[in-house]
Amino acid sequence: MEGVMSHESDLNLKATELRLGLPGTEESTAKNNKRASPELVDDGQLFKLESDAKAGDRETAPASKAQIVGWPPLRSYWKNNVQSKRTEAETGNYVKVSMDGAPYLRKIDLKIYMGYSELFKALENMFQLTIGEYSEREGYKGSDYAPAYEDKDGDLMLVGDVPWEMFMSSCKRLRIMKGSEATGLGCGA
Amino acid sequence: MAYSFPEEVLEYVFAFLSSDKDRNAVSLVCKSWYEIERWCRRRIFIGNCYAVSPQIVIRRFPEVSAVKIKGKPHFADFNLVPEGWGAYLYPWISAMARSYPWLEEIKLKRMVVTDESLELISKSFKNFKVLVLSSCEGFTTDGLASIAANCRNLRELDLKESEVEDLSGHWLSHFPDNFTSLVSLNMSCLGSEVSFSALERLVSRCPNLKTLRLNRAVPVEKLPSLLRRAPQLVEFGTGAYSAEIRTDIFSNLVEAFSGCKHLKSLSGFWDVVPAYLPAMYNVCSRITSLNLSYATVQSPDLVELISQCPNLKCLWVLDYIEDAGLKALSSYCKDLQELRVFPSDPYGAEPNVSLTEQGLVTVSAGCPKLQSVLYFCRQMSNAALIAIARNRPNLIRFRLCIIEPQAPDYLTLEPLDTGFGAIVEHCKQLRRLSLSGLLTDRVFEYIGTHAEKLEMLSIAFAGDSDLGLHYVLSGCESLRKLEIRDCPFGDKALLANAAKLETMRSLWMSSCSVSYGACKLLGQKMPRLNVEVIDERGPPDSRPETCPVEKLYVYRTVAGPRVDKPDFVWTMDEDAALRLS
């Protein structure tokens, strides 16, 4: 890293400097070098910023974000209120959602929803469709779409048969099925 | 020929001056105007509780009815100011209790308030009306009970994000049965449940209640009962907004909200169940302010809600809104003035939502009245910042936090100097700016040159050398508050611009390269500044003079050095060199 001295000669700071020392006091160059040296600085606090930063290379970044005190600048009051929901959820329970015919998949966090009705509402919003009424006998009536999911064993299951908690823990991936394929699921074939 | 108005006439004229700046100017005209003005100033604002003493304030302004005091430096919000630093309210209350018996309003920010202070307030000021405690700490719900029990004419009790030791919810029941003057109650920061029937009765008997912000403990099923008793509410904060989905709860909520024809502001929304959001749709067309910063809800639900609020002026939301949601915001809410987007997962290694710089660019393009921005995101580019600057030259506050420190322009890998440079160049009315990302000294050259109206600047992990600090301190004519952390700024720029510090309220520098020796020099040379070194490693004298201090807080003052310093704060003054460690 370029020391302060080289910048000084660019700007000629010395000429305009407010000298507060007694006349005849010299500025020791050693002082400037020491300032850049890490051993006089308390660890952890002074962030290493030198040439790595200039090159855009951030290999000296701290081990994890959480270890920099006060960064990102969020009030602890706020963190307690929002994060307390997250601590149990960790990174959430994100599963992929595919819809037959859609160009790309989406992802949703199952932990956000309290039950099936909320999940369906979200899916309906996300994909601009309607999911029919669930019945044990006939699957989803009243629309062309049926929600299905892939469970831990890799089987394609109809959403809604098992209690919500059980569904949340066994669902690996969601798939919204359309048309004739969808109706086939409900008939226990 | 000289003549003068009678005093009474001047006093009458001065009564129309509400701005402190104007009153300060008036008091400088001549001695008699100074005297007249000081006797008729009723409202006092003290931006730094250590810049002046209670005695000096009371001596100059003998008849004050409203006081606003700020304590700790802003970076205290992020745990950078050690516990026990100061900003105690008690000395102020004890002095004012004697001299201002008719005090009506106390508004505080980042002060340490004890139950003893609260009790003294409740007993000393017979006509006490307004207590606002913003980001304060040090008191318990017992202190609130004193206020409730003794302040017969209380209008406003606002605990705005204070840290309160919550012993019980019983404090609310201390409002007497004949107490009816409440206009505003904000208890959203409290944890405990208050007696719901006491709350219901309180709401019922206060016909002027305009603001009610509940805490998380009030369940959504109970909201209709409160809303029905206060259809005149203008600002409402829910508690936890979740319950199992039941049509009766839902329809009760719809009906109750519909009865509130004056609602303009909504907040709360902890633990939101999206299915209950539509219960508010009937009031959304009048809503101007929406605080969804606790609402962990996905973008589609947020968009559906926002699309019902065409008159929205202020939105606080989590980054779940994503770029798509911000695009919707920019098309539905053309009156938007303020936007704050908070990170839902600030410590995660990977982004958990699709929120990028694009969302902010879109809002800046679509919302012509946007003037205030606080935005947390994970990537930024100079191109985006330049676009924002060009779109919104009317920006007044721009606070950007790119979560990774020193993140460069993600497209070009360059520093973000030109981007922020464009912001200060185009936004000529900019008063507040927070920087982040990879920044060299050059950005400070732009800021020093162009940011003529800038009053507050926050800098972190930026710059290369003292030159950066020098640009800011030698430019920025309107600068009042400068806060810096983890930047390679040191002695030269600070000493060369010492005089500038007397024109500012305060300077904070932590984890920078300012040496103890320079702090001492500054303190000795500038008697009207308090130059305070904060160092938890022990006395700075025990280390070489060239050793950088941990933290430095410099502020102008007429009160002299602090007399209530903790053992990790040292004042640098003429005696500093002589004082033993």
Interface residues (C-beta under 8 A of the other chain):
Chain A: M1 E2 G3 V4 H7 E8 D10 L11 L13 T16 E17 L18 L20 G21 K31 K34 R35 A36 L40 V41 D42 Q45 L46 F47 L49 A53 K54 G56 R58 A61 S64 K65 A66 I68 V69 G70 W71 P72 P73 L74 R75 S76 Y77 W78 N81 V82 K85 R86 T91 G92 Y94 I108 D109 I112 Y113 M114 G115 S117 E118 K121 A122 N125 M126
Chain B: F75 D77 F78 N79 L80 S135 E161 E163 C189 R216 S242 E244 I245 W270 D271 V273 P274 A275 S293 Y294 T296 V297 Q298 P300 D301 E304 L318 F342 P343 S344 D345 P346 Y347 G348 A349 N352 F376 C401 I403 E404 P405 Q406 A407 P408 L413 E414 P415 S434 L438 T440 D441 S458 A460 F461 D464 S465 D466 L467 H470 R485 D486 C487 P488 G490 K492 L495 A496 N497 A498 A499 S510 S511 S513 S515 L521 L522 Q524 K525 R537 R543 P544 T546 C547 P548 E550
